């Protein structure tokens, strides 16, 4: 059975023009990019005593970045209104995401039963690849948006030679669960139904996302498998939230000091869910689904210093046990937002591995089409 999303008969897009980063952002980016090249002795002096938890050392550049972020105004978004927290995350992304790569960018609107959903399409310059990655940003269903993940999406499009559609799904607490889920499913169905107009292969559509976006990607894979409709060719789950019902040992190990704290997750949960029992819903906690067999092949990447580490590992194992082709990658020395910290060499290398996974997962698509 195939379900359809309310959609206009004509797909309209418009060029998106990026604004130049202000001088203070360019200066901060330059400082961030220099961190990897500092001598180890300087890194230790700036970052402090090396941190080792659960037998693994924290990447020294990441350790410095954490100190820099903690010193930034409004870095603890739980102490500010949601709008201020969203601005703070965008500022951090502007700096530590680095300058977006030069790609062709278009704005478009995804129609849905609940209203239009803004989106942004990234294409490698001068080509129209047949593969598409639908990207759902992180931010705990409360923060994040098109701007916070601009650098990440342009990096994926340019390096994986795919189109990337970034989806600006509705955020809590204004739009609590299941608004984000509904928008994510609508975006996937829209891409399938409009594949010809978008210039992509409908059988080569992947879903991807970090944190809450990884959660939405996993849910899209489960929902479409359950209905028997067109499913993603690949799900790319990056430090995903997959079980809101319990806190595993990684919550105790990394509960404070590693960007995503335990109290941050509690703050997100309070805003995303209107009833604590919703945490048992597989659309909130996909790890709790009765059956995960038949969902899309998966690439699951977790960060070693992350409260969400253990649930991501558990979900990858659950998929494998159900016969789903699954790759699990534990980036043991990194912290939660590594897909958006492209100025850090180790994080950039991790995203290059994600690029390879996408290229392999969508290898059956035509390599490229003329502009």
C-alpha positions as CSV (number, residue, x, y, z in Angstrom):
1,X,0.0,0.0,0.0
2,X,1.3,3.4,-0.9
3,X,0.2,6.5,0.9
4,X,0.5,9.9,-0.7
5,X,1.2,13.3,0.8
6,X,-0.9,16.3,-0.3
7,X,1.1,17.9,-3.0
8,X,0.7,20.5,-5.6
9,X,1.0,19.3,-9.2
10,X,3.9,21.6,-9.9
11,X,7.2,21.6,-8.0
12,X,8.7,25.1,-7.7
13,X,12.2,26.0,-6.5
14,X,14.0,29.2,-6.3
15,X,17.8,29.9,-6.0
16,X,19.0,30.4,-2.5
17,X,21.7,33.1,-2.1
18,X,24.0,32.7,0.9
19,X,24.9,35.8,2.8
20,X,28.6,36.4,3.5
21,X,29.7,35.6,7.0
22,X,30.4,38.6,9.1
23,X,34.0,39.4,9.9
24,X,33.8,38.1,13.5
25,X,32.6,34.7,12.2
26,X,35.4,34.5,9.7
27,X,37.9,35.3,12.4
28,X,36.5,32.8,14.8
29,X,36.5,30.1,12.0
30,X,40.1,30.8,11.3
31,X,41.0,30.3,15.0
32,X,39.0,27.1,15.1
33,X,40.7,25.8,12.0
34,X,44.1,26.5,13.5
35,X,43.5,24.3,16.5
36,X,44.3,21.0,14.8
37,X,47.7,22.4,13.9
38,X,48.8,23.4,17.3
39,X,51.7,21.4,18.9
40,X,50.5,18.8,21.4
41,X,52.1,20.8,24.3
42,X,50.1,23.9,23.3
43,X,46.9,21.9,23.0
44,X,47.5,20.5,26.5
45,X,48.1,24.0,27.9
46,X,45.0,25.3,26.3
47,X,42.7,22.4,26.8
48,X,43.8,21.3,30.2
49,X,44.7,17.8,31.5
50,X,43.9,15.1,29.0
51,X,40.5,13.6,29.7
52,X,40.1,9.8,29.7
53,X,36.7,8.1,30.3
54,X,35.8,4.4,29.9
55,X,39.4,3.8,28.7
56,X,39.3,6.2,25.8
57,X,41.0,9.6,25.5
58,X,39.0,12.6,24.4
59,X,40.4,14.1,21.2
60,X,42.6,17.0,22.3
61,X,41.2,19.5,19.7
62,X,37.7,18.6,20.7
63,X,38.7,19.2,24.3
64,X,39.7,22.8,23.4
65,X,36.5,23.3,21.4
66,X,34.4,22.3,24.4
67,X,36.2,24.9,26.5
68,X,35.6,27.5,23.9
69,X,31.9,26.7,23.6
70,X,31.4,26.8,27.4
71,X,32.8,30.3,27.4
72,X,30.5,31.6,24.7
73,X,27.4,33.6,25.9
74,X,24.2,31.5,26.0
75,X,26.1,28.2,25.6
76,X,23.7,26.6,28.1
77,X,20.5,26.9,26.1
78,X,18.4,25.4,28.9
79,X,18.7,28.7,30.8
80,X,17.3,30.8,28.0
81,X,14.1,31.0,26.0
82,X,13.9,28.5,23.1
83,X,14.4,31.3,20.5
84,X,17.6,32.4,22.2
85,X,18.8,28.8,22.3
86,X,18.2,28.4,18.6
87,X,20.2,31.5,17.9
88,X,23.1,30.3,20.1
89,X,23.2,26.9,18.2
90,X,23.2,28.7,14.9
91,X,26.2,30.9,16.1
92,X,28.1,27.8,17.2
93,X,27.4,26.1,13.9
94,X,28.6,29.2,11.9
95,X,31.9,29.0,13.6
96,X,32.7,25.3,14.1
97,X,30.9,24.0,11.0
98,X,33.3,26.1,8.9
99,X,32.4,27.8,5.6
100,X,29.8,26.0,3.5
101,X,31.3,24.4,0.4
102,X,30.4,25.9,-3.0
103,X,27.4,24.0,-4.2
104,X,24.2,24.9,-6.1
105,X,21.5,25.6,-3.5
106,X,17.7,26.0,-4.1
107,X,14.9,26.7,-1.7
108,X,11.7,24.7,-2.0
109,X,8.6,23.9,-0.1
110,X,7.3,20.5,0.8
111,X,3.5,20.5,1.0
112,X,1.9,18.4,3.8
113,X,-1.5,17.9,5.4
114,X,-0.3,20.2,8.2
115,X,1.0,23.0,6.1
116,X,4.1,23.8,4.0
117,X,7.5,22.6,5.2
118,X,10.5,24.7,4.2
119,X,13.4,22.8,2.7
120,X,16.7,23.4,0.9
121,X,18.2,21.4,-1.9
122,X,22.0,21.1,-2.4
123,X,23.5,19.9,-5.6
124,X,27.2,19.6,-6.5
125,X,28.2,22.4,-8.8
126,X,27.6,21.7,-12.5
127,X,26.0,18.2,-12.0
128,X,22.6,16.7,-11.2
129,X,23.4,13.4,-9.3
130,X,20.7,10.8,-9.4
131,X,21.0,10.0,-5.6
132,X,19.3,12.0,-2.9
133,X,19.9,12.2,0.8
134,X,17.0,13.7,2.8
135,X,18.7,15.3,5.9
136,X,17.0,15.9,9.2
137,X,19.0,18.2,11.5
138,X,19.8,17.7,15.1
139,X,18.8,19.9,18.1
140,X,16.6,17.7,20.3
141,X,13.4,18.5,18.2
142,X,13.7,22.0,19.8
143,X,16.7,23.7,18.3
144,X,18.4,23.6,14.9
145,X,17.3,24.3,11.3
146,X,18.4,25.0,7.8
147,X,21.2,27.4,8.9
148,X,22.7,25.2,11.7
149,X,23.4,22.4,9.3
150,X,24.2,24.3,6.1
151,X,27.9,23.4,6.2
152,X,27.2,19.7,6.9
153,X,24.7,19.4,4.0
154,X,27.0,21.2,1.6
155,X,29.9,18.9,2.6
156,X,27.8,15.8,2.0
157,X,26.5,17.0,-1.4
158,X,29.9,18.1,-2.6
159,X,31.9,15.1,-1.4
160,X,29.4,12.2,-1.8
161,X,28.2,13.5,-5.2
162,X,24.6,13.4,-4.2
163,X,21.7,15.8,-3.9
164,X,20.9,16.7,-0.3
165,X,17.5,18.0,0.8
166,X,17.6,19.6,4.2
167,X,14.2,19.6,5.9
168,X,13.1,22.4,8.3
169,X,10.6,20.3,10.2
170,X,8.4,21.8,12.9
171,X,10.0,22.2,16.4
172,X,8.8,21.8,19.9
173,X,7.5,23.1,22.2
174,X,5.4,25.0,19.7
175,X,4.9,21.8,17.8
176,X,5.5,18.8,20.0
177,X,5.5,15.1,19.1
178,X,4.4,13.9,16.6
179,X,4.8,17.0,14.5
180,X,8.4,16.4,13.6
181,X,7.7,12.8,12.7
182,X,4.8,13.8,10.5
183,X,6.9,16.3,8.7
184,X,9.8,13.9,8.2
185,X,7.5,11.2,6.7
186,X,5.9,13.8,4.5
187,X,9.2,15.0,3.2
188,X,10.3,11.5,2.3
189,X,7.0,10.8,0.5
190,X,7.2,14.1,-1.3
191,X,10.7,13.2,-2.6
192,X,9.5,9.8,-3.9
193,X,6.4,11.3,-5.6
194,X,8.4,14.2,-7.2
195,X,11.5,12.3,-8.1
196,X,11.3,13.1,-11.8
197,X,10.8,16.8,-11.1
198,X,13.7,16.8,-8.7
199,X,15.9,15.0,-11.2
200,X,16.7,12.1,-8.9
201,X,16.3,8.3,-8.9
202,X,13.3,7.3,-6.7
203,X,15.1,4.1,-5.8
204,X,18.2,6.0,-4.6
205,X,16.8,8.1,-1.8
206,X,18.4,7.9,1.6
207,X,17.4,9.4,4.9
208,X,20.0,10.8,7.3
209,X,20.3,12.9,10.3
210,X,22.2,13.6,13.6
211,X,20.7,13.3,17.1
212,X,17.0,14.1,16.9
213,X,17.4,14.0,13.1
214,X,18.9,10.5,13.4
215,X,15.8,9.6,15.4
216,X,13.5,10.9,12.6
217,X,15.5,9.0,10.0
218,X,15.0,5.7,11.9
219,X,11.3,6.4,12.3
220,X,10.8,7.2,8.6
221,X,12.5,3.8,7.8
222,X,10.2,2.0,10.2
223,X,7.0,3.7,9.1
224,X,7.6,3.2,5.4
225,X,8.5,-0.5,6.0
226,X,5.4,-1.1,8.0
227,X,3.1,0.4,5.4
228,X,4.7,-1.4,2.5
229,X,5.3,1.8,0.6
230,X,8.6,2.9,-1.0
231,X,11.2,2.8,1.7
232,X,14.6,4.6,1.9
233,X,17.5,2.9,0.1
234,X,19.7,3.6,3.2
235,X,19.3,5.1,6.7
236,X,22.3,7.1,8.1
237,X,21.9,7.5,11.8
238,X,24.5,9.8,13.4
239,X,24.6,9.9,17.2
240,X,20.9,9.1,17.1
241,X,18.3,9.3,19.9
242,X,16.6,5.9,19.7
243,X,15.3,5.2,23.2
244,X,13.7,8.0,25.4
245,X,12.3,5.4,27.9
246,X,15.5,4.7,29.8
247,X,19.0,6.1,30.5
248,X,21.8,3.7,29.8
249,X,25.3,3.6,31.4
250,X,26.7,6.2,29.0
251,X,24.4,8.8,30.7
252,X,26.3,8.3,33.9
253,X,29.7,8.2,32.2
254,X,29.2,11.4,30.1
255,X,26.4,13.1,31.9
256,X,28.2,16.5,32.1
257,X,30.9,18.4,30.3
258,X,30.7,16.8,26.8
259,X,28.4,19.3,25.0
260,X,25.2,17.2,25.3
261,X,24.6,16.8,29.0
262,X,22.0,14.6,30.8
263,X,20.0,17.7,31.8
264,X,19.9,18.8,28.2
265,X,18.2,15.6,27.2
266,X,15.8,16.0,30.1
267,X,15.1,19.6,28.8
268,X,14.5,18.3,25.3
269,X,12.2,15.5,26.5
270,X,10.0,17.9,28.5
271,X,9.5,20.0,25.4
272,X,9.1,17.3,22.8
273,X,6.7,15.0,24.7
274,X,3.4,16.1,26.1
275,X,3.0,12.9,28.1
276,X,5.9,10.9,29.6
277,X,4.3,7.7,28.4
278,X,4.9,8.8,24.8
279,X,8.5,7.7,25.4
280,X,7.3,4.2,24.9
281,X,5.9,5.0,21.4
282,X,8.3,3.5,18.7
283,X,7.9,6.8,16.8
284,X,9.8,8.4,19.8
285,X,11.9,5.4,20.7
286,X,12.4,3.3,17.6
287,X,14.5,0.8,19.6
288,X,11.2,-0.3,21.2
289,X,9.6,-1.3,18.0
290,X,8.3,-4.9,18.1
291,X,9.8,-5.7,14.7
292,X,12.6,-3.9,12.9
293,X,13.1,-6.5,10.2
294,X,12.6,-5.3,6.7
295,X,13.7,-1.7,7.3
296,X,16.4,0.0,5.2
297,X,20.0,-0.9,5.4
298,X,21.7,1.2,8.1
299,X,24.9,3.1,8.8
300,X,25.0,3.9,12.5
301,X,27.8,6.2,13.8
302,X,28.1,7.1,17.5
303,X,30.4,9.3,19.5
304,X,32.4,7.8,22.3
305,X,31.9,10.7,24.7
306,X,28.1,11.0,24.4
307,X,25.2,10.2,26.6
308,X,23.5,8.6,23.6
309,X,26.4,6.3,22.8
310,X,24.9,3.1,24.3
311,X,21.5,3.4,22.8
312,X,22.9,3.9,19.4
313,X,25.0,0.8,19.7
314,X,22.0,-1.1,21.0
315,X,19.9,-0.1,18.0
316,X,22.6,-1.1,15.5
317,X,22.8,-4.5,17.2
318,X,19.0,-4.8,17.2
319,X,19.0,-4.2,13.4
320,X,21.7,-6.7,12.8
321,X,19.9,-9.4,14.9
322,X,16.8,-8.7,12.7
323,X,18.8,-9.4,9.6
324,X,19.1,-5.7,8.5
325,X,22.5,-5.0,6.8
326,X,24.0,-2.6,9.3
327,X,27.4,-0.9,9.8
328,X,28.2,0.4,13.3
329,X,31.0,2.9,13.7
330,X,32.0,4.1,17.2
331,X,34.1,7.3,17.0
332,X,35.6,6.7,20.4
333,X,37.4,10.0,20.9
334,X,34.6,12.4,19.7
335,X,31.6,14.1,21.3
336,X,27.9,14.3,20.2
337,X,27.8,17.0,17.5
338,X,30.7,15.7,15.4
339,X,28.8,15.8,12.1
340,X,28.4,19.6,12.5
341,X,32.0,20.3,13.7
342,X,33.8,20.3,10.4
343,X,36.6,22.6,11.5
344,X,37.9,19.8,13.7
345,X,40.0,17.4,11.8
346,X,38.9,14.3,13.6
347,X,35.2,15.2,13.1
348,X,35.8,16.0,9.5
349,X,37.4,12.6,9.0
350,X,34.3,11.0,10.6
351,X,32.1,12.8,8.1
352,X,34.3,11.6,5.3
353,X,33.5,8.1,6.4
354,X,29.8,9.0,6.3
355,X,30.4,10.2,2.8
356,X,31.9,6.9,1.8
357,X,28.9,5.0,3.3
358,X,26.4,7.2,1.3
359,X,28.3,6.7,-1.9
360,X,28.4,2.9,-1.3
361,X,24.8,2.7,-0.2
362,X,23.5,4.6,-3.3
363,X,26.0,3.2,-5.7
364,X,23.3,1.8,-8.0
365,X,22.2,5.3,-8.9
366,X,23.5,7.0,-12.0
367,X,26.8,8.6,-11.1
368,X,25.9,12.0,-12.5
369,X,23.7,13.9,-15.0
370,X,24.5,17.0,-16.9
371,X,23.5,20.3,-15.5
